[in-house]
């Protein structure tokens, strides 16, 4: 018997049942429309700079995740309005995973050095992530509404229509508070009847409601979990904002943004924005006599 070990075969046979002819059948590529997706990267630098492809794909993939996040938030709101909170929480669980993926993506863009970015940044013109209507749509449904932002999207009728609709619809938080009211919690009428086109403002009158939810052993578990899921969503959003700000700072320092903003200082101010302030404020009250 030979002492030689059999050499591994670095190849896997195609099983007989695997389909290989897609002339008259749907394939992976056709289902996902990959021909269109993979041909949608159009660097504008002249001569074309190698690292611009990273910049484009980073932002395109972020937009796809934002599309899914908005899809899930809209469904979560619909389910809450239908008093199907358990299914809504499944949507929020997915949103939280999307948020973590979006935050981690910044580590890829952070490999772009200041010199590399400077070599094609001038070709971007006035385009900026500030103009992302999907990011704005996510902020709108979470409560950070700003009617003035609609002007940015007047050149894109579909984006403008989407944001206008969201501006005039209840936020996810509005839907949750209305659901709490239907469950017997004392949500003040002025909150339930508020002008939903305005950004959410802190309402101290909600603290007793959330204190009861957190402290009572009779609280339905899905209500307790919903409160914590909303806190998670805000925490994740703030982590994304912070990571964005830090990547911008390490890449361009304190230069003005391509879209005309002040850059890093503008992004820092976004860290002061909040969606569900009462859910954070109530922590001071929990357990207090």
N, C-alpha and C positions, 0 to 999 in steps of 0.2 A: 504494500500500500504506500502511495506517495505521501510524503510529509507536507507537500505543498497544499496550502489552503486554496479552496476554490475562489477564483477572482469574482468579485461582485459584478453583476450586470447592471450598469447604470442606465437602464432603460425600462420603461413599463409598457407592456404590450397593450394595444387598444383592444378592449373586450369586443366580442362579436356583436353584442347588443348595442354598442355605442353608435349613434347616428353620425354619419359623416357627410351626407349629401343634403344641402340646404337650398337647392335651387327652387324648390317648391314648398318650403317649410319655413316657419319662423325660427330664426337663430337667436342666439344670445345678443349678438350685435344689433340685429334689426329690432328686437324687443326694446333694447335700451337706447336705440337711435344713436349708436356710438359714432357712426359716420359723421353726424352733425355735431355731436358733443366734442369729439376729438379733433375736429377741424375748426373749432371755435376759438382757438388761441392765435391771436394776430399781433405779434410784437410790432411796435411802431418805431422803435429806435433805429437809427441809420448811422453807421452800420448796425445790424441787429446785435444786441448785447445778449450774451449767453444767459445772464441771470434774470432777464425780463420774463422768461417763461415761468420761472418760479413765482414771480410777482403776480402774473396773470392767473395761474392755476390756483394759487393761494386764495385769491379773491373770488374766483369762480366757484371753487368748492365751498367756500364760506356762504356764498349765495344759495347754493343747493341746500346746505344745512339749514339756513334761515327759512327757506321755502318749506322744509319739513317741519321746522319749529312752529311756524305760523299755522300750518295745516293742523298740527296737534293742539295748539292753543285755541284755535277756533272750534275744534271738536270738543275740547274740554269745556269751553264756555257753553256750547250747545247742550252737552250732557248735564252740566250743573243746572242750567235753566230747566231741564227736563227732570230734575231731582234724581238723576242717576249718578250720584257722586262717586260710587265705587269705580265705574268705568272711566269717569273723568280723571280719577287719580292715576289710572293706568297711562293716560295721555301725558299727565304731568311727569310721571316717572320716565317716560321716553324723552320728554323735553329736557329733563335734567341730564340725561346721558348725552344728548345732542350738545348741550351747553359745555359739558366737559370736553367733548371732542373739539368744539370750536376754540376753546381756550388753549388746548394743547397744540392746536395748529399754529399758534403764534411762535412756537419753538422752531418750526420749520422756517418761517419768514425771518426769524432772528439770525439765521445763518447768513443773511444778506448783509454784507459789511457796508459802512458808510461810503467807501470809495466805489464799491460795485453799484450801489443804488444811484449814486451821483452821476454815473455814466449814462443812465437812461432816464432819470427822473424828469429832466427838462422836456422830454418828448411826451409826457403825460398830459401836458396842457393844464386845464382847470379841472380835470377829472379827479374825484376824491371819494373815499368811502363814505364821507358825510352825505353823499347823494344816493346812498343805497335806500331805495324805497322799502325794501323788505325789512331792513333793520328798523326803519322808522315805523313800519307796520307792527312789528313785534313790540316796540316801545308803546305804541298807541294802545294795543290790546291789553298791555300790562298796566296802563294808567298814565304814562308820561306823554300826555297829549299836548300838541303845540300847533295851533291852527296856522301859524306863520310858516311852518315847514312845508305846507302845501305848495307854496310859491316855487320852491325848489324843483317841483315835479310838474310844473305846468306844461313843459315841452313834451311830456310823456302822458298822454291822455289816460291810458290804462292804469298806470301807477297813481296818477292823480285821483282817478275814480276810486281805486282801492282804498287809498288813505282817507278820502272824503267820507266814504262809507264807514270806515272804522272810527273816524272822528265822531260820528253821530250815533254810534252804537255803544252799548254798555261795555265796560271793560270786564276782564275776567274777575276782578275783585268785586265790581258791581254785581255781577251774577252770583258770586259766592255770598255776598251780604244779603241779597234778596232771598237766596236759598235758606240762609240762617233765619231770616224773618219768617219764612213759611214753616220752619221747624219750631217756631215759638219764641225765638230769641228777640229781645227788644231792640231792634235796629231803629233808630230815630227816623221819622218820616222824611225829614229834610235830606237825609242821606239817600234814602231809597228814591227820592224824587229829584235828586240833584241834576244839574246840567252836565250831561256826560261828555259834552264837547270840551269841558275844562279839565286841566290836569288835576289829579287827585291831590287833596290837601289834608293834612293831618286832622283827624277827628277824635278829640279826647273822649267824646261820649261813647266811643266804641270800646274803650278799655274795660269797663265792667263786663261787657259781653265776652270778650276774649279771656278775661280773668276767670269767668265762670267756666268757659270751655276747657281751659287748662287745669283748673283746680278741682272741678267736680268729678267724682268717680262715676257719675251717671252719664257723662258725656259719651255720645256714640263715637266709637273709635274712628270712623271715617272722617268725622268733623275735626277731631284732634289731629289726625294725619294730614288732612287738607291744610290746616294752618301751618304745620311744619313743612309741608311740600312747598307752600308759597314762600316761606322763609328760605328754603333751599334754592328756589328759582331766583329770588333776589340776590342771595349770596353768590350764586353762580354767575349771575349777570354782572355783579360788581367785580368778581374775579376776572371775567372777560374784559371789562373796561380797564381794569388796572393793568392787565397783561398787555393790552393794546397800547396803552399809554407808555409803558416801559419799552416796548419794542420800537415804537416811534422815536422815543428819546434816544435810544442807543443807536438808531439808524440815521436820524437827521438832526439830533440835538434839539435846539430850540428855534429851528427855522420855521417860517410861516408854512402852513399846509398848502398843498397844491390847489385846494378848493377855496383858498382865501382865509381860512381860519388862522388863529394864532398858534395852532399846532399843539404842542404838549400842554400848555396852560389851558387851552380849550378842553382838551381831554381830561385834565385833572378836575375841572369844574363838574364834569359829568359824574364824578365819584360822589358828589353831594346829592345826586338825584336818588329818590327812593320810590318804590312802588307801594309797599305795604307797611307804612311806618308804625301803625298801631300794633302790628304783630311783633315788632321789635320793642316798642315802648312798654308793652304789657309785661315784659320780662322783669322790669323793675317792680311791678305790682305783685307778681306771683309769690305767694308765701308771706307777703307783708300783712301785718295785722290791720 
